[in-house]
Amino acid sequence: MAYYLGIDSSTQSMKGLVIDPAAGVIVTSAGVNFKADLPQYHCPDGVLAHADPLVKHADPLMWLAALDLLLARLQATGADLGRIAAIGGDGQQHGSVYLNGRFAEALAGLKPSSPLADQLKAALARPTSPIWMDSSTSAECRELDAAFGARLQADTGSPAIERFTGPQIRKFAKAEPERYAQTARIHLVSSFLCSVLIGKDAPVDSGDGAGMNLLNLRTLAWDAAIAEFTAPGLAGKLPRVGNGVAGGLHAYFAKYGLKAGIPVAVWTGDNPASLVGTGAWGAGVAVVSLGTSDTFFAALDAFRTDPEGCGHVFGNPAGGCMSLACFKNGSLARDRVRREAGAEWAFFDKTAFDLTPAGNCGQVALPWFEAEITPPVLKPGLRANFDFAAAAPEVRIRAVVEGQALALRSHALWIGTFGTIRVTGGASKSPGIRQTLADVFQARVESIAVADSAALGGAMLAAHADGVPLAGMTEDFSPVTAVCEPRPAHAAAYDRLLPVIRELEKTAPVSH
């Protein structure tokens, strides 16, 4: 039976996953870590060093080298890659790649005898790519907001955001007009790698394209006025918007045992891909991802935007739209609280919650050790409504976990209420955190057996483009492994704490 390959190009690594939908199994997988495997590109955490801490760029040639290495490693697993019937994938959202007029010819003429990075280096109009971590475009965001006001969010799904691609392009065009003039095509990471696979320009999908402040989600086309204001002639430098099949696989990739000409699905962003991979592509189920950042995302039953301007709306690769709220202070903040409390992980994950009551006697904290983005708060530092430093370790731990969960709920109210929440990410293994989420949201919290949800989502989208229904794949590849039921007796306590969290967000940081 047919196999399908999904590729996830994330910040620090690239992963590949091959699935067999008929058998309901993952056939093989492989990965490339940029720090360990590609040190010559000097992006140990997926980011080039820069004197300005707000500037976060990567070397796009590293992504090409990773693609070659990943496919070689998949081939080395011994799996029959000739059975792969279609390929899908995703890229870290918001990152952009700038190509000159040689790009189309270089793509069409790819030769299997030379690495991708060597063949495409001359097609770069800009040697580095700003990525989602870049926060150096405050001035450009103010200019976009001043020019378009509320329409920017109402039509593109988000207000002007520093991490988004449009402000990044505007900054580049202003700072380096000659290089911008030499730029013939601006791709997202996703559409760039998809273009390489098919040997010609690939479309941008609405899931990833909505992370640019340029795509009008009402028309699913580039907004002509916003694009022209962002940079002169920008609309002509952007790929078309599309979905489905981007094209056939270029013959270059036959050297890895893949069949030339097989369909390559239009790639999407990592968050939309994870929506599919976690089985939440249909309305009614939300996902909380507990990683370096904490995110809450769900399919939307109808297009709408966050009235407070914190949350985002992207296209849903399965159709319609999805919502997302991102919190910068996630697992790293939790780990810092744990270390400063002198607690082992076993204590943090369970014992602290056994020793304290739900609601923590009204004591909550927000561990904003980095400037937060939901809501936008530039001055970092912990916020607490009690003497945090003097409190017992278990009180501090519950205060932070409940504070983060309440903030998630508070800033996701515009998305809707959910009876089921699926949790992923490293911190989802904590029974204390899972129970807290269940009680705060008064929702069934499901753990799912998905290690690489974005790569899995890419593989499922490839299969879907080849006619395989998503529903059946969700049952097979995103099964529930554990359930945490809400305790109704604690609902009132958390309802009372919602306005407390809102007030705490407005306070100054405290020493601890």
Secondary structure, DSSP 8 states (H G I E B T S, - for coil): --EEEEEEE-SSEEEEEEEETTTTEEEEEEEEEHHHH-GGG--TTSS---SSTT--EE-HHHHHHHHHHHHHHHHHTT--GGGEEEEEEEE-TT-EEEE-TTHHHHHHT--TTS-HHHHHGGGBSSS-EE-TT----HHHHHHHHHHHTHHHHHHHSS---TTSHHHHHHHHHHH-HHHHHH--EEEEHHHHHHHHHHTS---B-HHHHGGGT-EETTTTEE-HHHHHHHSTTGGGGS--B--SEEEE--GGGGGGT--TT-EEE--EEHHHHHHHHTT--STTEEEEEESSSEEEEEEESS----TTS-SEEEE-TTSSEEEEEEES-SHHHHHHHHHHTT--HHIIIIIHHHSS-TTGGG--EEEE-S-EETTEE-S-EEEESS-TTTS-HHHHHHHHHHHHHHHHHHHHTTT---SEEEEESGGGG-HHHHHHHHHHHTSEEEEE--S-HHHHHHHHHHHHHTT--HHHHHHHHS-EEEEE---GGGHHHHHHHHHHHHHHHTS-----
